[in-house]
Amino acid sequence: MRFARLAGVAGIGFVAILVTANVLLAAAGFPTPSEAASVDEITTVLAASSGSLRLASALLPAAWLLATLFAVGVCVCLGRDERGRVDPWSLVGLAGVLMQSVVFTSVEATRLALMSAAQHEPGGVAGLWGLHTALFGFNQVFLATALVGFSVSGIRTAVIARWHAGIGFVAAALLFVTATTSPYGVGGVNPLALFGLVGWLLWLVWIVAYSIILIRRAPEPFAVT
């Protein structure tokens, strides 16, 4: 299997895992960034639904691995210019994907700490919830970085269509605005949280579209053995 095709499959797998994890979180009653919830409500959900929450977190290491394969595959697909140089915009996209994986690891670690606090030390839930909310909000800037970098590079190299890049730019703008206003959501609800949700959904569509391109294109000679 050529690496680009493998990366395309990885991108689709990444989206599938994210959707599954979020379905588990929703089924457990875990509040979304656009929902107001008291500390007592959060503590109750964390204590009562630890099994579903742990399963959602257990899926994410595979998601981060697949995201890395996808991002490197996009860089390979975008290729080099006539002088053999890598497009710097593709490196911006790769950096965005890697940074969001690092930051979201902190989000998930904080969520696991929240579950432990809810079961053993409820008084610590409020502070950890504020940290979780802040990390979750700021993480969106790295999603925006990946979208901008890979969309600009994709247009410059004629790998993606303008509508595809357009989705990326709109999603990036929505996510960046939400990240910028995330401090106003700590201890409450970000008034622009729904912008972030729309941007996140567009981000998933953008990844699937890019993954299909990788699967169909697979232009590079490197093979996985």
N, C-alpha and C positions, 0 to 999 in steps of 0.2 A: 504494500500500500504506500503510495507516495505521501510525503509528509503533508503536503497541502490538503490532500483528501482526508488524511487523519485529523488534521487541524479543523477541517470543516465539520467532521463528525463530532469532534470534541466541543466545538461551539454549540452545536445543537444539544449535546449532552449536558453542557453547562446550563443552558436555558431550562432544560427539562428538570434538572436537579433544583434549580432556584424556584421554579413553579411548585414542585412537590414540597419543598421545605416551607414555602409560604402558605400552602394549603394546610400543612400540619400546624403551623403557627395560628392560622385563622381558626381551625377546628378546635384548637386548645383555648381559644378566647384571648390570645395574646394581643394587646392593643396595638393598632397601627399608629404611625406618626400623626395621622389626621384625626385620631380619636382621643378625647379627653378621658383620663382615668385617674382615680385617686390612688394614693399609695396603698390603701387597704385593698382596693380592687386588684391592683397589680400583684400584691402579696398573695391574695387568694388564688389567683390564676397560676402563679408560679408554683405554689405549694401543691395545688390539686392536679396540675397537668405536666408534671416534671417528665413523665415518660415520653409524651409527644414532643416536648421541647428538646429533650436530649436527642431524640431521633432526628429532629430537624437539624440540630447542630452537628450530629454525627455524619450527615450527608455532605457537609460543606467542605471538608478537606478534599474530597474527590472533585467538587466544583472548582476549587482553586487550582488544582492540577490541570483540569480541562481548560480553564480560562487561560492558563499560561501557554498550553499547547496551541490554543486558538490564536492568541496574540502573536506568538512567534510565527505561526503559519501565515498570518496576514502580512507580517513584515517580509517574509520570504516571497509571498505572492506579489507584493508591491515592487520587489526587485530593486535594481540599481539604475542610475542614470547612465548616459553614454560615457561618462568618465569613471564609471565603476563605483560611484559614491552612493551610499544609502540615503534615501530621502529623509531629511531630519524630521519631517512631520510624522513619518512612520515610527520613529523612535519616541516621539512625544506620545503617540498612541500606546506603544508598548509600555512606556513608563507609567501611563495612567492605569493600565490594567494591573500591572505589578503592584502599584501603590494602593489601589482599591482592595487587592487581596490582603495586603499587610494590614490596612486599617480595619477591614471587615473581620479579620482574625481577632482584633481587639474588641470589636462589637460582640462577637460570639463568645469570647472569653468573659466579657462583662455579663452577658446573659446567663452563662453558667454560674458565675459568682452570685448573680441575683437569685437564682434558684436555691443555691446553698444558703444564702442569707434568709430567704423566705422561710426555709425549713428550720433553721437553727438560730438565726439572729435577726428577727424581723425589723429591728430598729435600724439596720444598715441598708434597708431596701431603698429608702428615699435618695441617699447619696449615690448609690450605684445606678439607680434608674436615671438620674440626671446625667451621669457619665455616659451611660448607654445611649441616651437621646442625643447628646452632643456628638459622640463619635459617629453615630448613624447619620446625623445631619451633615457633618463635615465630609464624610466619605463620598458624598455625591459629587464633590468637586473633582474627584479622581475619575469617576464615571464620565463626567463632562470632558475631562482632559483626553481620555481614550477616544471618545466619540469625535472630538475635533481633530485630533491627530490623524486617526485612520480615515476619517472622511475627507480631509484636505488632501492627504496623500493619495487616497483612492481616486479622487477627481484629477489630480495632477498626472497620474499614471494611466488614466482611462480604464481603471479596473472596475469601478462602480459607476452606476448611472447617477444623474443629477437628483432624481427623486430619492434615491437611497442616501446620498449625501445630505439632502434636505432634511430627511428624517433625523439623521445624526445631529445636524446643527440645531434643529428645533429641540430635540431631546437634551442636548448639551446646555442650551440656554435655560430651559426649565430647571434642570438639575443644578446648574450654577446659581440661579436665583434662590432656589430652596436652600442650598448650602450656605449662601451668604446670609440668609435670614434665620438660619438654624438657632443662633443664640436666643432668639425670641421664643423658641419652642421649649427651651429648658425650663422645667417646672410648670409647663402648660402645653399648648398646642401651637405649632408654627402656623401662622395665618395663611401661609402659602404652601402648606404641606401637600395639598392636592396637586399642585404644579409638579412636585417631586414624584408623586405617584404616576402621573401621566408621562413624565420624562422617563421614569423607570420602565414603564410598559413599552414606550417607543424604543428604548434601549434594547429590550428583548427582541423586538421585531427587527431592529437594525442588525443585531448579532446573527439571527437566523438567516437574514438576507445575505450577509457577508459569508456565512458558513456555506450556503448553497453555491456561492461564487467559488469558494475554495474547492468544494467537492467537484464542481464541473470543470474548473480551470486546471488545477494540479500541474503547473507548468514546469516546476523545477525538477532537476534530475535526481535529487536526493531521495533515496528509498529507505524505509524502515525495515530492518532485517530482524 
